Amino acid sequence: VQLQASGGGLVQPGGSLRLSCAASGTFFSINVMGWYRQAPGKQRELVAAITSGGRTNYADSVKGRFTTSRDNAKNMVYLQMNSLKPEDTAVYYCNAVINEFGYIKTYWGQGTQVTSPA
């Protein structure tokens, strides 16, 4: 199983970016997909997550600005980031909890840099 993230970049404060992540490989289902981020010198933190049924969870710092969604048919998850702030600058990692025919495993994408300069 592989997760491939894309869509990062440099955007001015107040701007928007959309991240995408595609899961590929052989598995039964994807339980939860989400996004984490890690800024320099800080621990990796949850940004947003979404279940296969569409239930979402967001970090308080991004509520009202970021929206996560997924396309179950395409095994993809998205993160729409609006009103970006300098404190959103980090490497963003796609995450998925996958059911591999009875075995539950967690996978990470390679990370994509998001920069909103002060």
Secondary structure, DSSP 8 states (H G I E B T S, - for coil): -EEEEE--EE--TT--EEEEEEEESS-SEEEEEEEEEE-TTS--EEEEEEETT--EEE-GGGTTTEEEEEETTTTEEEEEE-S--GGG-EEEEEEEEEEETTEEEEEE---EEEE---
